[in-house]
C-alpha cells in the first residue's frame, strides 16, 4: 500500500488513471510494475 500514498499526491495533480493503475498493481503486488507506473504518473515536486 506504499504506492497508495504516492498516488494520493498524484490525485492532487489530477491523474485518476494513475490511481487506478496503482490499485491494480497493489492487487498483484509487483514491485517492477510499481516502478513503471511511478514513471508514468506525474508526481508533483513539493
TISE-541221 format. One record per atom (N, C-alpha, C, O): residue in three letters; chain; atom name; x, y, z. Coordinates in nm, 4 decimals. Example, Ala and Ser with C-alpha at 12.3 -4.5 7.8 and 13.67 -1.06 7.14 Angstrom:
! residues 2
{residu ALA	chaine A	atome N	xx 1.3190	yy -0.5690	zz 0.7800}
{residu ALA	chaine A	atome CA	xx 1.2300	yy -0.4500	zz 0.7800}
{residu ALA	chaine A	atome C	xx 1.3200	yy -0.3300	zz 0.7800}
{residu ALA	chaine A	atome O	xx 1.4236	yy -0.3319	zz 0.8465}
{residu SER	chaine A	atome N	xx 1.2850	yy -0.2250	zz 0.7080}
{residu SER	chaine A	atome CA	xx 1.3670	yy -0.1060	zz 0.7140}
{residu SER	chaine A	atome C	xx 1.2900	yy 0.0030	zz 0.7870}
{residu SER	chaine A	atome O	xx 1.3409	yy 0.1138	zz 0.8039}
***
This chain:
! residues 46
{residu UNK	chaine A	atome N	xx 0.0830	yy -0.1209	zz 0.0000}
{residu UNK	chaine A	atome CA	xx 0.0000	yy 0.0000	zz 0.0000}
{residu UNK	chaine A	atome C	xx 0.0862	yy 0.1256	zz 0.0000}
{residu UNK	chaine A	atome O	xx 0.0333	yy 0.2363	zz 0.0095}
{residu UNK	chaine A	atome N	xx 0.2166	yy 0.1108	zz -0.0104}
{residu UNK	chaine A	atome CA	xx 0.3036	yy 0.2288	zz -0.0170}
{residu UNK	chaine A	atome C	xx 0.2697	yy 0.3108	zz -0.1408}
{residu UNK	chaine A	atome O	xx 0.2710	yy 0.4339	zz -0.1386}
{residu UNK	chaine A	atome N	xx 0.2398	yy 0.2404	zz -0.2467}
{residu UNK	chaine A	atome CA	xx 0.2083	yy 0.3064	zz -0.3731}
{residu UNK	chaine A	atome C	xx 0.0813	yy 0.3892	zz -0.3581}
{residu UNK	chaine A	atome O	xx 0.0625	yy 0.4875	zz -0.4298}
{residu UNK	chaine A	atome N	xx -0.0057	yy 0.3501	zz -0.2657}
{residu UNK	chaine A	atome CA	xx -0.1286	yy 0.4248	zz -0.2408}
{residu UNK	chaine A	atome C	xx -0.0962	yy 0.5677	zz -0.1995}
{residu UNK	chaine A	atome O	xx -0.1571	yy 0.6628	zz -0.2485}
{residu UNK	chaine A	atome N	xx -0.0001	yy 0.5820	zz -0.1092}
{residu UNK	chaine A	atome CA	xx 0.0377	yy 0.7148	zz -0.0596}
{residu UNK	chaine A	atome C	xx 0.0946	yy 0.8000	zz -0.1721}
{residu UNK	chaine A	atome O	xx 0.0644	yy 0.9189	zz -0.1826}
{residu UNK	chaine A	atome N	xx 0.1768	yy 0.7383	zz -0.2560}
{residu UNK	chaine A	atome CA	xx 0.2384	yy 0.8112	zz -0.3668}
{residu UNK	chaine A	atome C	xx 0.1321	yy 0.8616	zz -0.4635}
{residu UNK	chaine A	atome O	xx 0.1394	yy 0.9744	zz -0.5122}
{residu UNK	chaine A	atome N	xx 0.0331	yy 0.7765	zz -0.4906}
{residu UNK	chaine A	atome CA	xx -0.0684	yy 0.8147	zz -0.5880}
{residu UNK	chaine A	atome C	xx -0.1706	yy 0.9113	zz -0.5296}
{residu UNK	chaine A	atome O	xx -0.2437	yy 0.9769	zz -0.6039}
{residu UNK	chaine A	atome N	xx -0.1761	yy 0.9203	zz -0.3972}
{residu UNK	chaine A	atome CA	xx -0.2632	yy 1.0211	zz -0.3375}
{residu UNK	chaine A	atome C	xx -0.2120	yy 1.1596	zz -0.3744}
{residu UNK	chaine A	atome O	xx -0.2907	yy 1.2510	zz -0.3989}
{residu UNK	chaine A	atome N	xx -0.0814	yy 1.1747	zz -0.3783}
{residu UNK	chaine A	atome CA	xx -0.0225	yy 1.3021	zz -0.4201}
{residu UNK	chaine A	atome C	xx -0.0534	yy 1.3264	zz -0.5671}
{residu UNK	chaine A	atome O	xx -0.0771	yy 1.4398	zz -0.6087}
{residu UNK	chaine A	atome N	xx -0.0528	yy 1.2202	zz -0.6442}
{residu UNK	chaine A	atome CA	xx -0.0797	yy 1.2326	zz -0.7873}
{residu UNK	chaine A	atome C	xx -0.2240	yy 1.2774	zz -0.8106}
{residu UNK	chaine A	atome O	xx -0.2522	yy 1.3485	zz -0.9070}
{residu UNK	chaine A	atome N	xx -0.3149	yy 1.2362	zz -0.7228}
{residu UNK	chaine A	atome CA	xx -0.4547	yy 1.2761	zz -0.7361}
{residu UNK	chaine A	atome C	xx -0.4676	yy 1.4275	zz -0.7263}
{residu UNK	chaine A	atome O	xx -0.5538	yy 1.4871	zz -0.7908}
{residu UNK	chaine A	atome N	xx -0.3830	yy 1.4891	zz -0.6465}
{residu UNK	chaine A	atome CA	xx -0.3848	yy 1.6349	zz -0.6348}
{residu UNK	chaine A	atome C	xx -0.3476	yy 1.6995	zz -0.7673}
{residu UNK	chaine A	atome O	xx -0.3859	yy 1.8130	zz -0.7961}
{residu UNK	chaine A	atome N	xx -0.2722	yy 1.6248	zz -0.8473}
{residu UNK	chaine A	atome CA	xx -0.2298	yy 1.6762	zz -0.9774}
{residu UNK	chaine A	atome C	xx -0.3261	yy 1.6319	zz -1.0879}
{residu UNK	chaine A	atome O	xx -0.2964	yy 1.6448	zz -1.2067}
{residu UNK	chaine A	atome N	xx -0.4426	yy 1.5792	zz -1.0465}
{residu UNK	chaine A	atome CA	xx -0.5455	yy 1.5383	zz -1.1421}
{residu UNK	chaine A	atome C	xx -0.4986	yy 1.4238	zz -1.2315}
{residu UNK	chaine A	atome O	xx -0.4946	yy 1.4396	zz -1.3536}
{residu UNK	chaine A	atome N	xx -0.4636	yy 1.3110	zz -1.1748}
{residu UNK	chaine A	atome CA	xx -0.4300	yy 1.1942	zz -1.2562}
{residu UNK	chaine A	atome C	xx -0.4999	yy 1.0732	zz -1.1969}
{residu UNK	chaine A	atome O	xx -0.4400	yy 0.9962	zz -1.1218}
{residu UNK	chaine A	atome N	xx -0.6265	yy 1.0572	zz -1.2309}
{residu UNK	chaine A	atome CA	xx -0.7067	yy 0.9474	zz -1.1765}
{residu UNK	chaine A	atome C	xx -0.6636	yy 0.8145	zz -1.2370}
{residu UNK	chaine A	atome O	xx -0.6726	yy 0.7103	zz -1.1721}
{residu UNK	chaine A	atome N	xx -0.6165	yy 0.8184	zz -1.3620}
{residu UNK	chaine A	atome CA	xx -0.5754	yy 0.6957	zz -1.4295}
{residu UNK	chaine A	atome C	xx -0.4594	yy 0.6308	zz -1.3553}
{residu UNK	chaine A	atome O	xx -0.4527	yy 0.5082	zz -1.3453}
{residu UNK	chaine A	atome N	xx -0.3686	yy 0.7120	zz -1.3034}
{residu UNK	chaine A	atome CA	xx -0.2541	yy 0.6598	zz -1.2297}
{residu UNK	chaine A	atome C	xx -0.3007	yy 0.5917	zz -1.1020}
{residu UNK	chaine A	atome O	xx -0.2452	yy 0.4898	zz -1.0609}
{residu UNK	chaine A	atome N	xx -0.4027	yy 0.6487	zz -1.0397}
{residu UNK	chaine A	atome CA	xx -0.4565	yy 0.5911	zz -0.9169}
{residu UNK	chaine A	atome C	xx -0.5147	yy 0.4535	zz -0.9452}
{residu UNK	chaine A	atome O	xx -0.4967	yy 0.3607	zz -0.8664}
{residu UNK	chaine A	atome N	xx -0.5847	yy 0.4401	zz -1.0582}
{residu UNK	chaine A	atome CA	xx -0.6434	yy 0.3121	zz -1.0958}
{residu UNK	chaine A	atome C	xx -0.5334	yy 0.2094	zz -1.1205}
{residu UNK	chaine A	atome O	xx -0.5471	yy 0.0931	zz -1.0823}
{residu UNK	chaine A	atome N	xx -0.4243	yy 0.2521	zz -1.1843}
{residu UNK	chaine A	atome CA	xx -0.3118	yy 0.1627	zz -1.2100}
{residu UNK	chaine A	atome C	xx -0.2544	yy 0.1130	zz -1.0787}
{residu UNK	chaine A	atome O	xx -0.2163	yy -0.0034	zz -1.0664}
{residu UNK	chaine A	atome N	xx -0.2487	yy 0.2018	zz -0.9809}
{residu UNK	chaine A	atome CA	xx -0.1930	yy 0.1676	zz -0.8512}
{residu UNK	chaine A	atome C	xx -0.2757	yy 0.0583	zz -0.7856}
{residu UNK	chaine A	atome O	xx -0.2202	yy -0.0331	zz -0.7248}
{residu UNK	chaine A	atome N	xx -0.4072	yy 0.0666	zz -0.7972}
{residu UNK	chaine A	atome CA	xx -0.4958	yy -0.0325	zz -0.7374}
{residu UNK	chaine A	atome C	xx -0.4702	yy -0.1697	zz -0.7987}
{residu UNK	chaine A	atome O	xx -0.4645	yy -0.2702	zz -0.7279}
{residu UNK	chaine A	atome N	xx -0.4548	yy -0.1731	zz -0.9311}
{residu UNK	chaine A	atome CA	xx -0.4298	yy -0.2991	zz -0.9998}
{residu UNK	chaine A	atome C	xx -0.2954	yy -0.3569	zz -0.9569}
{residu UNK	chaine A	atome O	xx -0.2814	yy -0.4780	zz -0.9393}
{residu UNK	chaine A	atome N	xx -0.1972	yy -0.2692	zz -0.9403}
{residu UNK	chaine A	atome CA	xx -0.0633	yy -0.3127	zz -0.9018}
{residu UNK	chaine A	atome C	xx -0.0632	yy -0.3684	zz -0.7602}
{residu UNK	chaine A	atome O	xx 0.0006	yy -0.4701	zz -0.7328}
{residu UNK	chaine A	atome N	xx -0.1355	yy -0.3008	zz -0.6694}
{residu UNK	chaine A	atome CA	xx -0.1364	yy -0.3428	zz -0.5300}
{residu UNK	chaine A	atome C	xx -0.1984	yy -0.4819	zz -0.5172}
{residu UNK	chaine A	atome O	xx -0.1635	yy -0.5579	zz -0.4268}
{residu UNK	chaine A	atome N	xx -0.2904	yy -0.5148	zz -0.6079}
{residu UNK	chaine A	atome CA	xx -0.3550	yy -0.6453	zz -0.6018}
{residu UNK	chaine A	atome C	xx -0.2605	yy -0.7540	zz -0.6514}
{residu UNK	chaine A	atome O	xx -0.2667	yy -0.8680	zz -0.6053}
{residu UNK	chaine A	atome N	xx -0.1728	yy -0.7188	zz -0.7456}
{residu UNK	chaine A	atome CA	xx -0.0793	yy -0.8174	zz -0.7992}
{residu UNK	chaine A	atome C	xx 0.0525	yy -0.8154	zz -0.7229}
{residu UNK	chaine A	atome O	xx 0.1306	yy -0.9104	zz -0.7284}
{residu UNK	chaine A	atome N	xx 0.0760	yy -0.7046	zz -0.6510}
{residu UNK	chaine A	atome CA	xx 0.1981	yy -0.6878	zz -0.5715}
{residu UNK	chaine A	atome C	xx 0.3238	yy -0.7115	zz -0.6547}
{residu UNK	chaine A	atome O	xx 0.4085	yy -0.7934	zz -0.6190}
{residu UNK	chaine A	atome N	xx 0.3350	yy -0.6399	zz -0.7648}
{residu UNK	chaine A	atome CA	xx 0.4543	yy -0.6480	zz -0.8496}
{residu UNK	chaine A	atome C	xx 0.5350	yy -0.5205	zz -0.8333}
{residu UNK	chaine A	atome O	xx 0.4942	yy -0.4139	zz -0.8792}
{residu UNK	chaine A	atome N	xx 0.6484	yy -0.5318	zz -0.7686}
{residu UNK	chaine A	atome CA	xx 0.7305	yy -0.4138	zz -0.7438}
{residu UNK	chaine A	atome C	xx 0.7812	yy -0.3530	zz -0.8742}
{residu UNK	chaine A	atome O	xx 0.7944	yy -0.2312	zz -0.8857}
{residu UNK	chaine A	atome N	xx 0.8092	yy -0.4381	zz -0.9719}
{residu UNK	chaine A	atome CA	xx 0.8588	yy -0.3898	zz -1.1007}
{residu UNK	chaine A	atome C	xx 0.7519	yy -0.3043	zz -1.1687}
{residu UNK	chaine A	atome O	xx 0.7821	yy -0.1988	zz -1.2244}
{residu UNK	chaine A	atome N	xx 0.6272	yy -0.3504	zz -1.1640}
{residu UNK	chaine A	atome CA	xx 0.5179	yy -0.2759	zz -1.2253}
{residu UNK	chaine A	atome C	xx 0.4976	yy -0.1432	zz -1.1549}
{residu UNK	chaine A	atome O	xx 0.4651	yy -0.0426	zz -1.2181}
{residu UNK	chaine A	atome N	xx 0.5169	yy -0.1434	zz -1.0234}
{residu UNK	chaine A	atome CA	xx 0.5024	yy -0.0198	zz -0.9469}
{residu UNK	chaine A	atome C	xx 0.6043	yy 0.0828	zz -0.9946}
{residu UNK	chaine A	atome O	xx 0.5717	yy 0.2006	zz -1.0093}
{residu UNK	chaine A	atome N	xx 0.7262	yy 0.0393	zz -1.0185}
{residu UNK	chaine A	atome CA	xx 0.8299	yy 0.1297	zz -1.0668}
{residu UNK	chaine A	atome C	xx 0.7945	yy 0.1871	zz -1.2027}
{residu UNK	chaine A	atome O	xx 0.8182	yy 0.3052	zz -1.2280}
{residu UNK	chaine A	atome N	xx 0.7373	yy 0.1042	zz -1.2916}
{residu UNK	chaine A	atome CA	xx 0.6992	yy 0.1518	zz -1.4243}
{residu UNK	chaine A	atome C	xx 0.5869	yy 0.2543	zz -1.4137}
{residu UNK	chaine A	atome O	xx 0.5869	yy 0.3545	zz -1.4852}
{residu UNK	chaine A	atome N	xx 0.4914	yy 0.2293	zz -1.3247}
{residu UNK	chaine A	atome CA	xx 0.3783	yy 0.3203	zz -1.3097}
{residu UNK	chaine A	atome C	xx 0.4227	yy 0.4524	zz -1.2504}
{residu UNK	chaine A	atome O	xx 0.3689	yy 0.5578	zz -1.2844}
{residu UNK	chaine A	atome N	xx 0.5220	yy 0.4470	zz -1.1608}
{residu UNK	chaine A	atome CA	xx 0.5713	yy 0.5700	zz -1.0996}
{residu UNK	chaine A	atome C	xx 0.6284	yy 0.6627	zz -1.2057}
{residu UNK	chaine A	atome O	xx 0.6179	yy 0.7849	zz -1.1951}
{residu UNK	chaine A	atome N	xx 0.6890	yy 0.6035	zz -1.3084}
{residu UNK	chaine A	atome CA	xx 0.7451	yy 0.6847	zz -1.4161}
{residu UNK	chaine A	atome C	xx 0.6324	yy 0.7463	zz -1.4994}
{residu UNK	chaine A	atome O	xx 0.6451	yy 0.8582	zz -1.5492}
{residu UNK	chaine A	atome N	xx 0.5224	yy 0.6725	zz -1.5140}
{residu UNK	chaine A	atome CA	xx 0.4094	yy 0.7226	zz -1.5924}
{residu UNK	chaine A	atome C	xx 0.3319	yy 0.8281	zz -1.5146}
{residu UNK	chaine A	atome O	xx 0.2769	yy 0.9213	zz -1.5734}
{residu UNK	chaine A	atome N	xx 0.3274	yy 0.8134	zz -1.3824}
{residu UNK	chaine A	atome CA	xx 0.2487	yy 0.9052	zz -1.3000}
{residu UNK	chaine A	atome C	xx 0.3220	yy 1.0367	zz -1.2785}
{residu UNK	chaine A	atome O	xx 0.4385	yy 1.0373	zz -1.2387}
{residu UNK	chaine A	atome N	xx 0.2549	yy 1.1473	zz -1.3043}
{residu UNK	chaine A	atome CA	xx 0.3135	yy 1.2797	zz -1.2822}
{residu UNK	chaine A	atome C	xx 0.3141	yy 1.3158	zz -1.1346}
{residu UNK	chaine A	atome O	xx 0.2130	yy 1.3614	zz -1.0812}
{residu UNK	chaine A	atome N	xx 0.4265	yy 1.2958	zz -1.0690}
{residu UNK	chaine A	atome CA	xx 0.4341	yy 1.3249	zz -0.9262}
{residu UNK	chaine A	atome C	xx 0.4782	yy 1.4699	zz -0.9053}
{residu UNK	chaine A	atome O	xx 0.5869	yy 1.5089	zz -0.9479}
{residu UNK	chaine A	atome N	xx 0.3942	yy 1.5490	zz -0.8400}
{residu UNK	chaine A	atome CA	xx 0.4263	yy 1.6903	zz -0.8177}
{residu UNK	chaine A	atome C	xx 0.5448	yy 1.7068	zz -0.7237}
{residu UNK	chaine A	atome O	xx 0.5498	yy 1.6435	zz -0.6182}
{residu UNK	chaine A	atome N	xx 0.6385	yy 1.7901	zz -0.7606}
{residu UNK	chaine A	atome CA	xx 0.7563	yy 1.8125	zz -0.6768}
{residu UNK	chaine A	atome C	xx 0.7287	yy 1.9258	zz -0.5791}
{residu UNK	chaine A	atome O	xx 0.7073	yy 2.0402	zz -0.6191}
{residu UNK	chaine A	atome N	xx 0.7294	yy 1.8926	zz -0.4514}
{residu UNK	chaine A	atome CA	xx 0.6985	yy 1.9922	zz -0.3484}
{residu UNK	chaine A	atome C	xx 0.8274	yy 2.0582	zz -0.2996}
{residu UNK	chaine A	atome O	xx 0.8231	yy 2.1452	zz -0.2126}
***
